[in-house]
Amino acid sequence: MAELSAVYFAPFQGITTHIFRKVYAKHFQGVDKLYTPYFSNFEPGHALSAVKMRSLQNRAESGIEVVPQVLSKSAEEILWLAQVCEQLGFRELNWNLGCPYPQVANKKRGSGMLPYPGMVDAILEQVMKSTGIRFSVKCRLGYYSADEAEALLPVFNRYPISELTIHPRIGKQLYSGEADMEAFARISEGLTMPLAYNGDIFSVSDYFRFRAISPETTTLMLGRGLLRDPFLAGLLKGIAQPQNPGEVIREFTEELYQSYRYDRNDNPSVLNALKEYWAYLSLSFDEPVKVFRKIRKSGNFADYEEAIRLIFNEYRWLGSMQATRLSDPDRSHGN
Ligand SMILES: Cc1cc2nc3c(=O)[nH]c(=O)nc-3n(C[C@H](O)[C@H](O)[C@H](O)COP(=O)(O)O)c2cc1C
């Protein structure tokens, strides 16, 4: 069975901001690429807004490559952003064909384009002719039905896509049900480019389950699992873990808080960004509901600081290791 070769941190609109990426990469190991949340609403030929430029200021964080992502149904737009990224020194642009939200998908963007392989084909044709940097794609199995993948595979295979990341749900599902690991394994046999798997890996045991289904896949993109447990990439790669992971989490969240306040000049939106992230992080404490309630109720910075003090005094960080120890299939066989 092949070993895991690369782990990527999936993009999350509103969470994996440039601030988050910088602070995350300083404290944790195991991730090989960090993706930006998608860029949309920009005009070819016009300078990107200051906010967008700020989020593109670093090509790498602590040595980890950053990959910008674009959400668009226009080859002209995509090529414009690719050119901007190239000039800034980025080596890859990722195309979002996975976003499931109706306000995006109804406009045939994100996973809403998957039922239209002709459109995907026309855009790839134009983009691949002219782009100066690697062009990768992140997609779902389809929008209305997983059968849509049938028509998409030959389209994808026709172009030198640098990597295809597949999240095996359909757009209509949003995040309900389970990622269909078997469907990913079936589809991967018919694809010729490097592949990455994305979906529902929350623990080492989830990874073992996936590896049994798709033994040849060695590249993973982790999303919510890594938001819940920032150590997960290192755990999957067998990197030695700190003696006191709760202390690392405390330092990480403290630096994240201070960095957001500094970056946003103490704007109250800092609390919203942190609350969005803690909705995931709280799930790795022994009392997730209580932990998140403390954060959610914070109305100002003083409340937040007090909530943090109480959380790290009163609750225990468990991470995803607990589940691993109980159900790690390799260990249960005594190796
Ligand atoms: C709040 C939220 C924001 C997201 N933003 C993006 C995004 O900007 N670009 C993207 O490709 N995927 C986005 N995703 C999808 C994730 O990157 C990932 O594909 C998804 O969570 C499935 O992987 P997981 O099961 O490992 O979490 C988002 C998901 C959520 C829940």
The ligand as an ORCA input file, in Angstrom:
! r2SCAN-3c Opt
* xyz 0 1
  C     -17.810     27.421      5.430
  C     -17.163     26.719      4.264
  C     -16.446     27.477      3.324
  C     -15.833     26.838      2.236
  N     -15.145     27.605      1.320
  C     -14.572     26.980      0.248
  C     -13.843     27.723     -0.754
  O     -13.667     28.949     -0.701
  N     -13.316     27.023     -1.814
  C     -13.456     25.658     -1.913
  O     -12.956     25.050     -2.872
  N     -14.110     24.941     -0.981
  C     -14.662     25.562      0.089
  N     -15.298     24.804      1.030
  C     -15.247     23.321      0.934
  C     -14.040     22.746      1.680
  O     -12.830     23.233      1.132
  C     -14.006     21.188      1.578
  O     -13.963     20.818      0.225
  C     -15.207     20.554      2.245
  O     -15.339     20.978      3.585
  C     -15.126     19.014      2.196
  O     -13.945     18.536      2.797
  P     -13.935     17.957      4.313
  O     -14.952     16.853      4.362
  O     -12.529     17.479      4.528
  O     -14.329     19.090      5.201
  C     -15.929     25.423      2.099
  C     -16.653     24.684      3.045
  C     -17.269     25.311      4.108
  C     -18.043     24.474      5.105
*
